[in-house]
Amino acid sequence: MKVTNKSKALQGVHTKSGVQYIAPGDSVDVELTEAGLKGAKRLDFLVVGESKKADSDKK
C-alpha cells in the first residue's frame, strides 16, 4: 500500500514489520497492519492508496 506524508513533519505508520517513518513529502510502499491502516486513513496529512505493484498486478 502506498502512503504519502503531506505534513511538514516526520510521520510514522504501523506496518507488519514495525513502525515505518515517512519524511515530509515522501511516499513509501508498505504493508500496513489492520490498525495501522485504520489510523493512517483517519489522518488528513497521510494519503493512503494502492501501491504501484498492486496496480501493475491488475494489468
PDB file as gemmi writes it, atoms N, CA and C in Angstrom:
CRYST1    1.000    1.000    1.000  90.00  90.00  90.00 P 1                      
ATOM      1  N   MET A   1       0.843  -1.153   0.000  1.00  0.00           N  
ATOM      2  CA  MET A   1       0.000   0.000   0.000  1.00  0.00           C  
ATOM      3  C   MET A   1       0.902   1.234   0.000  1.00  0.00           C  
ATOM      4  N   LYS A   2       0.574   2.203  -0.827  1.00  0.00           N  
ATOM      5  CA  LYS A   2       1.355   3.433  -0.905  1.00  0.00           C  
ATOM      6  C   LYS A   2       0.813   4.436   0.113  1.00  0.00           C  
ATOM      7  N   VAL A   3       1.711   5.001   0.916  1.00  0.00           N  
ATOM      8  CA  VAL A   3       1.337   6.018   1.899  1.00  0.00           C  
ATOM      9  C   VAL A   3       2.209   7.247   1.651  1.00  0.00           C  
ATOM     10  N   THR A   4       1.565   8.414   1.520  1.00  0.00           N  
ATOM     11  CA  THR A   4       2.257   9.676   1.289  1.00  0.00           C  
ATOM     12  C   THR A   4       2.052  10.598   2.480  1.00  0.00           C  
ATOM     13  N   ASN A   5       3.126  11.212   2.932  1.00  0.00           N  
ATOM     14  CA  ASN A   5       3.089  12.149   4.052  1.00  0.00           C  
ATOM     15  C   ASN A   5       3.004  13.570   3.501  1.00  0.00           C  
ATOM     16  N   LYS A   6       1.849  14.218   3.661  1.00  0.00           N  
ATOM     17  CA  LYS A   6       1.657  15.594   3.192  1.00  0.00           C  
ATOM     18  C   LYS A   6       1.953  16.626   4.277  1.00  0.00           C  
ATOM     19  N   SER A   7       2.353  16.203   5.459  1.00  0.00           N  
ATOM     20  CA  SER A   7       2.616  17.150   6.546  1.00  0.00           C  
ATOM     21  C   SER A   7       4.032  17.716   6.426  1.00  0.00           C  
ATOM     22  N   LYS A   8       4.348  18.656   7.304  1.00  0.00           N  
ATOM     23  CA  LYS A   8       5.683  19.254   7.334  1.00  0.00           C  
ATOM     24  C   LYS A   8       6.581  18.574   8.360  1.00  0.00           C  
ATOM     25  N   ALA A   9       6.095  17.489   8.952  1.00  0.00           N  
ATOM     26  CA  ALA A   9       6.848  16.779   9.989  1.00  0.00           C  
ATOM     27  C   ALA A   9       6.969  15.295   9.648  1.00  0.00           C  
ATOM     28  N   LEU A  10       7.972  14.649  10.207  1.00  0.00           N  
ATOM     29  CA  LEU A  10       8.150  13.209  10.074  1.00  0.00           C  
ATOM     30  C   LEU A  10       6.941  12.504  10.684  1.00  0.00           C  
ATOM     31  N   GLN A  11       6.399  11.510   9.987  1.00  0.00           N  
ATOM     32  CA  GLN A  11       5.237  10.764  10.473  1.00  0.00           C  
ATOM     33  C   GLN A  11       5.561   9.274  10.437  1.00  0.00           C  
ATOM     34  N   GLY A  12       4.933   8.521  11.323  1.00  0.00           N  
ATOM     35  CA  GLY A  12       5.135   7.079  11.371  1.00  0.00           C  
ATOM     36  C   GLY A  12       3.840   6.333  11.144  1.00  0.00           C  
ATOM     37  N   VAL A  13       3.937   5.178  10.484  1.00  0.00           N  
ATOM     38  CA  VAL A  13       2.783   4.301  10.284  1.00  0.00           C  
ATOM     39  C   VAL A  13       3.158   2.910  10.785  1.00  0.00           C  
ATOM     40  N   HIS A  14       2.164   2.170  11.243  1.00  0.00           N  
ATOM     41  CA  HIS A  14       2.394   0.828  11.780  1.00  0.00           C  
ATOM     42  C   HIS A  14       2.258  -0.202  10.663  1.00  0.00           C  
ATOM     43  N   THR A  15       3.380  -0.850  10.339  1.00  0.00           N  
ATOM     44  CA  THR A  15       3.405  -1.867   9.297  1.00  0.00           C  
ATOM     45  C   THR A  15       3.543  -3.242   9.941  1.00  0.00           C  
ATOM     46  N   LYS A  16       3.422  -4.272   9.136  1.00  0.00           N  
ATOM     47  CA  LYS A  16       3.552  -5.640   9.646  1.00  0.00           C  
ATOM     48  C   LYS A  16       4.969  -5.943  10.114  1.00  0.00           C  
ATOM     49  N   SER A  17       5.949  -5.131   9.688  1.00  0.00           N  
ATOM     50  CA  SER A  17       7.332  -5.343  10.129  1.00  0.00           C  
ATOM     51  C   SER A  17       7.788  -4.295  11.145  1.00  0.00           C  
ATOM     52  N   GLY A  18       6.862  -3.486  11.650  1.00  0.00           N  
ATOM     53  CA  GLY A  18       7.197  -2.465  12.645  1.00  0.00           C  
ATOM     54  C   GLY A  18       6.814  -1.079  12.161  1.00  0.00           C  
ATOM     55  N   VAL A  19       7.239  -0.080  12.912  1.00  0.00           N  
ATOM     56  CA  VAL A  19       6.911   1.305  12.556  1.00  0.00           C  
ATOM     57  C   VAL A  19       7.800   1.759  11.403  1.00  0.00           C  
ATOM     58  N   GLN A  20       7.184   2.357  10.391  1.00  0.00           N  
ATOM     59  CA  GLN A  20       7.897   2.916   9.238  1.00  0.00           C  
ATOM     60  C   GLN A  20       7.701   4.425   9.275  1.00  0.00           C  
ATOM     61  N   TYR A  21       8.806   5.168   9.315  1.00  0.00           N  
ATOM     62  CA  TYR A  21       8.721   6.623   9.335  1.00  0.00           C  
ATOM     63  C   TYR A  21       8.767   7.158   7.914  1.00  0.00           C  
ATOM     64  N   ILE A  22       7.988   8.218   7.672  1.00  0.00           N  
ATOM     65  CA  ILE A  22       7.885   8.811   6.344  1.00  0.00           C  
ATOM     66  C   ILE A  22       8.248  10.289   6.461  1.00  0.00           C  
ATOM     67  N   ALA A  23       9.252  10.713   5.706  1.00  0.00           N  
ATOM     68  CA  ALA A  23       9.679  12.110   5.714  1.00  0.00           C  
ATOM     69  C   ALA A  23       8.613  12.989   5.057  1.00  0.00           C  
ATOM     70  N   PRO A  24       8.584  14.271   5.395  1.00  0.00           N  
ATOM     71  CA  PRO A  24       7.614  15.182   4.783  1.00  0.00           C  
ATOM     72  C   PRO A  24       7.709  15.160   3.257  1.00  0.00           C  
ATOM     73  N   GLY A  25       6.574  14.979   2.593  1.00  0.00           N  
ATOM     74  CA  GLY A  25       6.523  14.963   1.131  1.00  0.00           C  
ATOM     75  C   GLY A  25       6.870  13.629   0.493  1.00  0.00           C  
ATOM     76  N   ASP A  26       7.335  12.671   1.254  1.00  0.00           N  
ATOM     77  CA  ASP A  26       7.739  11.373   0.706  1.00  0.00           C  
ATOM     78  C   ASP A  26       6.587  10.374   0.691  1.00  0.00           C  
ATOM     79  N   SER A  27       6.753   9.349  -0.140  1.00  0.00           N  
ATOM     80  CA  SER A  27       5.810   8.233  -0.211  1.00  0.00           C  
ATOM     81  C   SER A  27       6.579   6.944   0.013  1.00  0.00           C  
ATOM     82  N   VAL A  28       5.927   5.976   0.652  1.00  0.00           N  
ATOM     83  CA  VAL A  28       6.523   4.657   0.854  1.00  0.00           C  
ATOM     84  C   VAL A  28       5.510   3.593   0.467  1.00  0.00           C  
ATOM     85  N   ASP A  29       6.012   2.458   0.049  1.00  0.00           N  
ATOM     86  CA  ASP A  29       5.182   1.302  -0.273  1.00  0.00           C  
ATOM     87  C   ASP A  29       5.327   0.325   0.890  1.00  0.00           C  
ATOM     88  N   VAL A  30       4.277   0.143   1.687  1.00  0.00           N  
ATOM     89  CA  VAL A  30       4.356  -0.673   2.897  1.00  0.00           C  
ATOM     90  C   VAL A  30       3.142  -1.587   3.014  1.00  0.00           C  
ATOM     91  N   GLU A  31       3.284  -2.599   3.857  1.00  0.00           N  
ATOM     92  CA  GLU A  31       2.175  -3.493   4.190  1.00  0.00           C  
ATOM     93  C   GLU A  31       1.708  -3.123   5.593  1.00  0.00           C  
ATOM     94  N   LEU A  32       0.619  -2.351   5.660  1.00  0.00           N  
ATOM     95  CA  LEU A  32       0.113  -1.859   6.939  1.00  0.00           C  
ATOM     96  C   LEU A  32      -0.633  -2.942   7.699  1.00  0.00           C  
ATOM     97  N   THR A  33      -0.573  -2.845   9.027  1.00  0.00           N  
ATOM     98  CA  THR A  33      -1.423  -3.700   9.854  1.00  0.00           C  
ATOM     99  C   THR A  33      -2.855  -3.180   9.725  1.00  0.00           C  
ATOM    100  N   GLU A  34      -3.810  -3.952  10.196  1.00  0.00           N  
ATOM    101  CA  GLU A  34      -5.205  -3.508  10.157  1.00  0.00           C  
ATOM    102  C   GLU A  34      -5.375  -2.217  10.958  1.00  0.00           C  
ATOM    103  N   ALA A  35      -4.786  -2.177  12.150  1.00  0.00           N  
ATOM    104  CA  ALA A  35      -4.861  -0.974  12.986  1.00  0.00           C  
ATOM    105  C   ALA A  35      -4.084   0.182  12.352  1.00  0.00           C  
ATOM    106  N   GLY A  36      -2.952  -0.126  11.732  1.00  0.00           N  
ATOM    107  CA  GLY A  36      -2.152   0.902  11.065  1.00  0.00           C  
ATOM    108  C   GLY A  36      -2.891   1.536   9.909  1.00  0.00           C  
ATOM    109  N   LEU A  37      -3.616   0.727   9.148  1.00  0.00           N  
ATOM    110  CA  LEU A  37      -4.410   1.244   8.033  1.00  0.00           C  
ATOM    111  C   LEU A  37      -5.524   2.141   8.550  1.00  0.00           C  
ATOM    112  N   LYS A  38      -6.206   1.686   9.578  1.00  0.00           N  
ATOM    113  CA  LYS A  38      -7.290   2.477  10.171  1.00  0.00           C  
ATOM    114  C   LYS A  38      -6.755   3.819  10.676  1.00  0.00           C  
ATOM    115  N   GLY A  39      -5.621   3.785  11.362  1.00  0.00           N  
ATOM    116  CA  GLY A  39      -5.027   5.011  11.888  1.00  0.00           C  
ATOM    117  C   GLY A  39      -4.568   5.956  10.793  1.00  0.00           C  
ATOM    118  N   ALA A  40      -3.938   5.418   9.758  1.00  0.00           N  
ATOM    119  CA  ALA A  40      -3.441   6.254   8.666  1.00  0.00           C  
ATOM    120  C   ALA A  40      -4.586   6.909   7.897  1.00  0.00           C  
ATOM    121  N   LYS A  41      -5.675   6.181   7.702  1.00  0.00           N  
ATOM    122  CA  LYS A  41      -6.808   6.724   6.944  1.00  0.00           C  
ATOM    123  C   LYS A  41      -7.518   7.854   7.680  1.00  0.00           C  
ATOM    124  N   ARG A  42      -7.431   7.879   8.991  1.00  0.00           N  
ATOM    125  CA  ARG A  42      -8.140   8.931   9.735  1.00  0.00           C  
ATOM    126  C   ARG A  42      -7.344  10.230   9.809  1.00  0.00           C  
ATOM    127  N   LEU A  43      -6.096  10.211   9.386  1.00  0.00           N  
ATOM    128  CA  LEU A  43      -5.249  11.401   9.432  1.00  0.00           C  
ATOM    129  C   LEU A  43      -5.241  12.099   8.072  1.00  0.00           C  
ATOM    130  N   ASP A  44      -5.634  13.372   8.059  1.00  0.00           N  
ATOM    131  CA  ASP A  44      -5.736  14.128   6.807  1.00  0.00           C  
ATOM    132  C   ASP A  44      -4.404  14.298   6.093  1.00  0.00           C  
ATOM    133  N   PHE A  45      -3.301  14.309   6.836  1.00  0.00           N  
ATOM    134  CA  PHE A  45      -1.998  14.560   6.227  1.00  0.00           C  
ATOM    135  C   PHE A  45      -1.334  13.300   5.666  1.00  0.00           C  
ATOM    136  N   LEU A  46      -1.957  12.134   5.836  1.00  0.00           N  
ATOM    137  CA  LEU A  46      -1.455  10.908   5.214  1.00  0.00           C  
ATOM    138  C   LEU A  46      -2.417  10.486   4.113  1.00  0.00           C  
ATOM    139  N   VAL A  47      -1.882  10.268   2.922  1.00  0.00           N  
ATOM    140  CA  VAL A  47      -2.685   9.808   1.795  1.00  0.00           C  
ATOM    141  C   VAL A  47      -2.388   8.330   1.602  1.00  0.00           C  
ATOM    142  N   VAL A  48      -3.428   7.509   1.682  1.00  0.00           N  
ATOM    143  CA  VAL A  48      -3.282   6.059   1.563  1.00  0.00           C  
ATOM    144  C   VAL A  48      -3.908   5.618   0.250  1.00  0.00           C  
ATOM    145  N   GLY A  49      -3.147   4.864  -0.548  1.00  0.00           N  
ATOM    146  CA  GLY A  49      -3.660   4.367  -1.819  1.00  0.00           C  
ATOM    147  C   GLY A  49      -3.024   3.046  -2.172  1.00  0.00           C  
ATOM    148  N   GLU A  50      -3.390   2.533  -3.322  1.00  0.00           N  
ATOM    149  CA  GLU A  50      -2.830   1.267  -3.800  1.00  0.00           C  
ATOM    150  C   GLU A  50      -1.376   1.467  -4.203  1.00  0.00           C  
ATOM    151  N   SER A  51      -0.581   0.457  -4.006  1.00  0.00           N  
ATOM    152  CA  SER A  51       0.825   0.529  -4.396  1.00  0.00           C  
ATOM    153  C   SER A  51       0.952   0.381  -5.900  1.00  0.00           C  
ATOM    154  N   LYS A  52       2.078   0.822  -6.437  1.00  0.00           N  
ATOM    155  CA  LYS A  52       2.328   0.674  -7.873  1.00  0.00           C  
ATOM    156  C   LYS A  52       2.391  -0.805  -8.241  1.00  0.00           C  
ATOM    157  N   LYS A  53       2.915  -1.636  -7.326  1.00  0.00           N  
ATOM    158  CA  LYS A  53       2.990  -3.075  -7.573  1.00  0.00           C  
ATOM    159  C   LYS A  53       1.585  -3.654  -7.711  1.00  0.00           C  
ATOM    160  N   ALA A  54       0.673  -3.248  -6.841  1.00  0.00           N  
ATOM    161  CA  ALA A  54      -0.708  -3.736  -6.907  1.00  0.00           C  
ATOM    162  C   ALA A  54      -1.358  -3.293  -8.207  1.00  0.00           C  
ATOM    163  N   ASP A  55      -1.061  -2.062  -8.647  1.00  0.00           N  
ATOM    164  CA  ASP A  55      -1.611  -1.568  -9.905  1.00  0.00           C  
ATOM    165  C   ASP A  55      -1.094  -2.386 -11.082  1.00  0.00           C  
ATOM    166  N   SER A  56       0.205  -2.741 -11.073  1.00  0.00           N  
ATOM    167  CA  SER A  56       0.775  -3.497 -12.184  1.00  0.00           C  
ATOM    168  C   SER A  56       0.292  -4.943 -12.185  1.00  0.00           C  
ATOM    169  N   ASP A  57      -0.081  -5.480 -11.018  1.00  0.00           N  
ATOM    170  CA  ASP A  57      -0.603  -6.841 -10.944  1.00  0.00           C  
ATOM    171  C   ASP A  57      -1.960  -6.961 -11.624  1.00  0.00           C  
ATOM    172  N   LYS A  58      -2.699  -5.864 -11.704  1.00  0.00           N  
ATOM    173  CA  LYS A  58      -4.034  -5.878 -12.293  1.00  0.00           C  
ATOM    174  C   LYS A  58      -3.997  -5.918 -13.810  1.00  0.00           C  
ATOM    175  N   LYS A  59      -2.846  -5.551 -14.403  1.00  0.00           N  
ATOM    176  CA  LYS A  59      -2.742  -5.476 -15.870  1.00  0.00           C  
ATOM    177  C   LYS A  59      -2.470  -6.824 -16.475  1.00  0.00           C  
TER     178      LYS A  59                                                      
END                                                                             
